[in-house]
Amino acid sequence: MKSEHTMEKRIMAIAIVDAVKKLHPKVQKENPVMLLVYISAILVTGLYVISYFGLKDAPSGYTLFISIVLWFTVLFANFAEAIAEGRGKAQADSLRSSKKQVNANKIPSIEKANEIQVIPSTRLKKGDLVIVRAGEMIPLDGEVIEGVASVDESAITGESAPVIRESGGDRSAVTGSTSVISDHIIIRVTSEPGKGFLDQMIAMVEGANRQKTPNEKALEIFLVALTLVFILVTMSLYTYTHFIAADQGINNPVSVTTMVALLVCLAPTTIGALLSAIGIAGMSRLNRVNVLAMSGRAIEAAGDVDILMLDKTGTITFGNRQADDFIPVDGVQSYELAEAAQLSSLADETPEGRSIVILAKTKHQIRTEHIDTSKINFIPFSAKTRMSGVSMEGIEIRKGAAEAIKAYVVKNVGTFSRECGEVVEKIANKGGTPLVVAKGNQVLGVIYLKDIVKEGVKEKFADLRKMGVKTIMITGDNPKTAAAIAAEAGVDDFLAEATPEAKLELIREYQQKGHLVAMTGDGTNDAPALAQADVAVAMNTGTQAAKEAGNMVDLDSSPTKLIHIVQIGKQLLMTRGSLTTFSMANDLAKYFAIVPALFLGLYPQLSVLNIMGLHSPETAVLSAIIFNALVIIFLIPLALKGVKYREVSSQRLLSSNLFVYGLGGIVTPFICIKVIDIILSSIWY
């Protein structure tokens, strides 16, 4: 906790320095709205300087105060962006510290693995073969083409537990700067030096490659258009006051300094100052949950997603079927069935086998410590026989698929009862897997194996439904099994017996209807669907093809992360919308503070519009422009943290934001400007 606090203080200190550095014109031109404030600050500062030469536009003290506030407004906007970037840079520094230049054991081919050439990793090229042994670091991103090894990826994922990487399958990808803990592997390099996954990650986290999203660009264009309108309005008002004053034979009471202050207050400076910080902070939140977004557009699309396609295994269920119940048949006692099932599973190291042993212990308190395994002949599972079991002291116990056990019992002159067949069919219809247990030629009963739906998944899907997001479970199971699991998990729909072509077709079908689709994948066969999806999250443990097809990579390789990604995307859109609403609303309040005060010298009767009871035109203008600067600082924490995420529909969320931030944007300036006016009037006069 203390280190986090120290880090925050360090980021704040760096952000203050960076805020000053960002005063460079090349940086300021990137934000058109704040560029207006920047130019305004220069203009008013110039007016203050020339006031010493007798060319006074307004009282010198008043002009100086306005110029100082305008410069602080620019600095506050710079600070908002700098502190958002600072958090990303801190993450990048942490990643950079884990990136090391190492020597690589280059080999000409798998057959000549003993002909090692030790070279710096910087000299490796895409396609080169490298052998990495236990205790050595993987030099660059690659794909395992020979061997299997435990790999420490904690430098990237933050997880201390090592992972298995092996040739073939969907767990063959390895990342540069991770370490091999045991055994050895031969990898084919898939990236050039300096262009690996970790390099991309550092650049994205640091914000160097951040591009403005389409919605962000659209909002910026709207803000620029609004600013241009206010420039024309302000120029027109100044020209109008000049001619009216001349007609009345008096000096124009409205100064250029005051008109500049009016322009800055009416322009959408609040959201203009925070817009970049909101986007950077959204990316940072995603990075903190160990997801690397290849573009800001992907995060934004996640906020608009209304179709969520999730793999059943590992996302909705734990991935391994577990024993849920012992169902005896033909008058056999449940204890006898459990005991036989446990004996037949003692040598079964699969997750299913271990779950049978555990269920027998928890349900019937059957212990295995007293069993002399030296007298037991274990029969391993065989794909040919489709069963396993034990033989001991003339007793044979077998466990396996219903058809296999039926053939075994009949062969031994036994009977496969109708009751057992009905139990098997009932379990299959529920989406479970029935394993039949027999002792000799007698069927004892059935073990009910089922996919265990993860705790809390059903509630998460209900929350997504409230937001208007439809969930679709993707599985290779048959339709009956898929339907049973879908009902238990609470998903809206499912795709059974899914093939790569079926996934791709389903995504296209929804997109043609105007939906935005998100999905996860880790295999080469997922690549076509990932490339088609609007938000495609590839697993870090997956193949290179899957990573290249996706627009996000989950470093933890947790399929459930997709739900968090959608939430972060929606929070980003909620934050931008809420602060835009607040900004527009407080511009309206500032209008009532400044405009009546501007024309009191020409039209005294406008005093009735001074509904805030401000002390004088000068304090009114100063109070409004001070509030305009301070509100940016007070909104920075909200821009960085994001508005509170809620699982509600878009329509309800819009109504709520219009009320809370719209009303708040109107009321807050009235109160704050009045308080500042009281303070200024007590000091000024």
Disulfide bonds with the S-S distance in Angstrom:
none
